[in-house]
């Protein structure tokens, strides 16, 4: 009985560790734009200071075409939404498509389309559900 319980504990620990690792860590090698990569790294690690520092003070956000308040949206999303895979990158690295996990909405395909101003700050982000 002790051996059986030890096996159960080991398997449970291994699965828990694997789930935590795969949910938080994701390969961002496909991200060719430095600013976009920094933004996704900040999103993945729930680093609000790094995330907001990449954007202009008046950054525009559209979620499925609906204008949203950028700051309040991401104050709620950071730490609860993260990519689980990046499937394709387009538009010189500014448009990314992949699977995302949201603690609130579940798992789905998404796009993030970044616009960067001449100073190198992100001034607009379009996000939404993708079908590719």
N, C-alpha and C positions, 0 to 999 in steps of 0.2 A: 504493500500500500504506500509506503514512504517513497519508493522509487516512482510509482505512478504519479504521486503528487509533485515530486521533483520535476518530472517530465512536463507536467501541466504548467507548473510555474515557469520553467525555462521557455516553453513554447509561447506562453502568454507574454513574457517579457520580450522575447524576440519579435513577436508580431507587433507589440506596442511600440518598440523601438523603430521597427521598419515603417510603421504608419506615421510616426512623428517625423522621421527623416524624410519620407517621400512627400509629406504634405507641406513641409516648410522649405525643403531644398529642391531646387530645380535648375537645370542647366540653362544658363543664359548665353551660351556661346554663339547662338544664332543672331543675337542682337548686335547689329553692326554700328548703330549710332550710339556714341558714348553717353549722351544725355539720356536717351531712352533706356539704355542699360542701367544707368544709375537710378533712374526712376523705378524701373521694375525691381532692381535690387532693394530699394527702399520699401516698395510695396510688399515684397516677399518677407522682409524682416520687420515689417510694421514700424519702420523708423520715420515717424512723422516729421521730425526736424529735417532730415535729409530730403524727404519727399517734398515738403512745402518749399524748401530752399531752391529747388529746381524750377519752380513756377513763378510767373509774374504775380504781383499782388492782385491783379485784376483778371487772373486766368479764367477762361470760359470753359465750361463743361457742358457737353450734351450727352445725355444718356438715352439711347435709342431715339435720337432726334429731339428730345425734350431738353430745353435749357434748364440746368440745375445750378444750385449754389455750390460752387466748387469746394470751398473750404468746409462747409458743414457736411457735404456728401462724404468727403474723404476723412474727416474727423471720425465719422461713424464706421467707414469701411476699413480703414487701416487696422490690421490685427485680426480682421474677420474675413477678408477677401484676399485670395492669392491665386496665382497661376499654378496649375499642376503640370502643364506642358505648354511649350511654344511650338506651334505647328508650322507656321510660315511667317515670313517677314517680307514686306514689300515697301515700295516708295522710299528707296534709299534708307531703309531701316526705321522709318517713322511710323509705319503701320504694322502692327503685330496681331496675329490671330492665334488663339490657343484655347485650351480648356482652363476654366477658372473654378475655384471652389469658393462659395460664399456661405458662411455660417448661417446666414438668413435665407438665401434663395436656393442653395444647393449647388449642384455641379452642372455646368453648361458651357457651350462654345461661346467665345467672345472675341471682340476686336477692340483694340486700343489704337487710336489714330492721333498722333501727336503733331502739333505745329510748334515750331521753334522760331522765336524772333531773332533779329540781327545781333542781339546781345547774348544769344545762346540760352535764353530762358524759354521754358515752355509757356506759351500764352493761350493755347487751346488744346483740349483733349476731348475727342469724341469716343465714347465707349458704347457697347451694346451687344446684344446677342447676335451671333454670327451663324450663317448657314453655308458651310463650304464643304 
